[in-house]
Structure formats: structure tokens, C-alpha cells
Amino acid sequence: MRFFKITTAFLFLAISFSTGALGITVIDTSMDIGKGATGQLSLNFSGKSGNSENQDIDLSWTNWFSKDSNQWLLSANYSYGEKAKDEVEDNGLIHARWINLDAITTNVDFESFIQLQYDDFKDLSSRQLIGVGLRHRLTSADNTPTLSATFGAGFFYEVEEQDLMDEKQYTIRGNLYARYTKKNPSDLYPYTLHSTLYVQPSLEGMSDVRAFNVNQIDFPIAESLTLGIQLTFDFDSEPFESVEKLDIEYGLVMTYKY
């Protein structure tokens, strides 16, 4: 029920901020977006340590649309898990992003984004944010897509509401990220390796820092289907009371691209 409330609230926000996580949604800049629409569905079977010791299922959907020098992204994620028939995982987010390619100079893009999420087991009733930034795309010297990297820098305005408190927290955070992708197109052992790191310090106090790292290797098992192994680290230096600073997640990811 809460997820549908989030969807409704997000649509309201998207209209309110028509010029456009935590801005940490991982953007796959290695995708061959081309023109028109493309996207992917992912199913993640994972285990966690930190704020919850459990196995859960994550469902993610991402859709790109590209026209001329503009790209639009809409992404949603929902995670649910149980342990001994008790609910121990319930979180979701929706993220929208607009990217203007080569806005500053060649391979330097402008992007703006908006996101809404919640996480019951981190006592996070809601987190709403809107932000902007620049990103620099790098490819290998021979211009092949086998090796690429993206570096981004910007900031966002964040509003958080805790389950056990009526008051809201307002924060401006920096948003720094780097993504590395290596593709091995070998006919014998093809794979794609990704590593993404986000660092998000509060501009009001540098001791308040969030960091998020996703490492994944994908193996093609059909023309549009991949099976991946993922390891994720999620760190918050100043979490809510009774919430652990570090979450570690590991699992298998099946992705269908269309």
C-alpha cells in the first residue's frame, strides 16, 4: 500500500519540479541507448548483513528514452524480505533523471534528477530529493565500448522524515560518483564488469557522509538476458538512532534488456 502512495506522491513531485540517491540510483552509462526507448527489468535474490540479517527479493525496472542530445530515465525499485515468517525488509524508491549530452563540451553532460524513497527498517518514513550535476564520460583510446568510465559531481536538496519523529530534516548534500565498466566480448567467456561509487557529504557538516558502492559482474545467458553476481556496501556516518552505519548486500541478479 505504501508503495502505491509513493508512486502517487512521486507523480505530484515530478509535476511540481517539471525542470527536472538519496541520489544513489545506479545509472548504467554503458547501455547502448541509441534513439527512442529502451530499458531493463532486474530480479535480485540477495542476502544482507547490518540492519537486517536476511534473504530478500529485489525487483527493479529502468526505462530510457533518447532524442537528439536529450535522455530521460525513469527507474523504480522495491525490496521485500522475511526471516522466520517475520518481515525484515521493506523499502522502495522511484527515480527520474534528465540528461543533456555534451551540454558543456564534448563528453561533459548536464543532468538533473528527482527521487522519492522509504525504508521501514532504517526508520525512514520518506526521503525526497531534487538535484543537479555534471558528468564526464570517458572511453578507451580506440573508442571501443569495451572500457569506459563516468565521473559525476553535483548537489541535491533532501527532505527526510523519520518514522518515530514528527519533525523533518532538511539537508543539502554534495553528490560525487564514479562508474567503471569493462566488457569482455570473448566468444568463450564473455562478461561485463561494473563498479560504481557514490559519496554524498552534507554541505552543512562534513562529518555527515553517505557512501554507496555497487560491484557487479554480468554473464550473458541469452540474447537479451544476463545473470550477474553483485556485492553492495551502503554506509551512513550519522544514521537514525538504533540503525547500523553499514549494510552489506550480496546476491544474484537476473536482468532482461528490451
N, C-alpha and C positions, 0 to 999 in steps of 0.2 A: 504493500500500500504506500509506504514511504517513497519507494522508487517512482511511482506514478506522480506523487506530489512534487518530487524533484524535477521530473520531466516538465510538468506544468510551470513550475517556477522558472526553470531554465528558459522556456519559450518566452516568458514575460521579460526576463533579463535580456535575452537576445534582441527583443524589440526595443527595449529601453536603451541599449547600447548598440545602436544599429551601425556605428562606425566600426565596430568590430563586427604541473601543478602542484589550493596549491597548484602552480603551473608546472606540473611534472609529468603530464601526459607524454609518453614517448612517441615522438614523431618519426616515422620511418622515411628518412630523406633518401634512402637508397631505392625506393619504389620507382618503377618506370611509370610515371603518372600519365605522360602524354597529354592529349587533349580529350576533353569530355569527362566522363565519370569512370571511376574505378574504386575498388575497396577490398576489404577483407573481413572475415569472421574468424575469431580465435576461441578455442576452448582450452582452458588451462587446468590440469589436475596437479595440485600442489600441496606441499606441507609447509608448516610455519613454526618458527620459534621466536619468542619475545613476548608480545602481549597476548598471544594465543598459541597453544600447542595443539595443533590440529591438522587435519587434511581437509581441503576445501576445493570448490569448483569455481573458476572464474570464467565469465563469458564476456568477450569484448567484440565490439563492432566499430569499424572505421570506414568512412567513405570520403573519397577525394573527388573534387570537381575542378577542372582546369580549363581556363580560356584565356588566350593571349598570354599576358605576363602575370595573370592572377590565378591563385589557387585557394580553394576553400576546403576546409576539413571539418567534419563532424564526427565525433567519437564518443562512445558510451561504454562503460564497464560496470559489471555487477559481480560481486563475490559473496558466496554464502558457504558456511561450513558448520558441521556439527561434530561433537565428541561425546560419546556415551549418551546419544539422543538429546544432548543439550546444545542449544545454539551458541556457537563461539565465534562466528564470523558473519558480519552483515555490513557491507559497505558498497557504495556505488558512486559514480561520477559521470558527468556529461561535460564535454569539452568542445568548443568551437574555435576555429582559427582561420584568419585570413592572411595570406602571404602574397606580397607583391615582389615578384622575381626581379633581380637586377635593379632594384629601386634606387640604390645609392651609386653603385658602379657594378661592373661585371662580377657575378657570383656573390654580391652582397645584397641581401634581401631585407625588406621591412616586413614585420609580422605583428599582428595584434590578436589577442585571444581572450576568451571568457570561459570560466569554469565554475561548476557547482558540484559539491560532493558532500557526503556524510560518512561517518564511520562509528557505528554503535559501540565497538569495543575499544575505541580510543576516546570515548565520551564526547565525540564530535557530533553535535546535532546538525550543524551545517557549516560549510565553508564556501564563501562566494568570493570570486576574484575577477579582476579585469586588468590586462596588462599589455605592454607593447615591448618591442625589442628589434634588434638587428641580428642577422645571422650570416656567416661567411661559409660558403661551400667550397671544398677542396676536392680535387680528384687526382689520380695518379698522373705522372708526367706524360704518359702516352694517351691520356684522355679516355682510357677504358674504364668501365664501371666496376672493375674488379677490386679497386681500392678507393675509398672515399672517406672524407671526414667533414663534419659540420661543427662550427663553433658559434654559440649564440650569447648575447648579452642584452639585458633589458631590466625592467622592473614591473611590479604589479601591486595593485591595491587590494587588500584582503580583509574580509569581514568573517570572523569566526564566532560561533555560538556553542557553548558547552551544554551538555545535557543537564548537569546538576546546578547550573547557574543561569540566572535570567539576563545577566549583562552580556554585551557583545564586545569582542576585542577587535580593534581596527589597527592594521599594520601595513606599512609599505615595505616591500621586500625587493632586494635585487634578485635577478634571475640569470644565472650563468650556467651554460650547459655545453657539453661536448659529446659528439657521437662519432664512433669509428665503425666502419663496415669493411669487411674483407670477403670477397666472393671467390670461391674456387670452382671454376666451371668444368673441372675434370669429369670426363665420362665415367671414370671408375669410382671416385669418391667425391662427388660434388657436395658443397656445403656453403653456407653463408654465416659469417661470424659478426655479431653486433655487440658493441659495448657503449652504454650511454651513462653519463654522469651529470646530475643536476646539483648545484649548490645555490641555496637561497637564504642569504643573510638578511636579517632585519636591518633596515637603514636607521632604526631608532636605537639599536643596541647590538653591537656586533657579536655579543655572546649568544644571541638567539639565532641559531643557524639550523637550517634543514638541509639534508643531503639525501640523494636518491640515486642508486646505481643499479642498472639492469644489464646483465650479461647473458647472451643467448647465442646458441648455435643451431641452425636450421638445416635439415636434410630433406631434399625433395623426395616424395614417395609417389607422386603422380604429377600430371602437367600443372595443375593449379593447387596442389596440396603439399604442405610441408609438415614435418614433425620436428619439434625443437626441444632442447634442454635449456632451462632458464634458471638463473640464480640472481636474486634481488636482495639488496640491502636498503633499508629505509630508516634514516636517523633523524631524530629531533632533539636538539640540545635542551629545549625547555618544553617538554610535553605537559599535558594536563596532569593533575595530581593522580597518583596510583597508576600512571601509564609508563611503560618501559620506554627508554630512549631509543632502543634499536630493535627493529624487526628484520628477520631473515626469512626469505621465502625461496623455495626450490621446487621445481616441478617439470612436467612435460607439457608442451604447448602444441596443439594441432591447429594449423592455420589454412583456411581456404581463401584464395585470392580470386577476384572476379573482375 
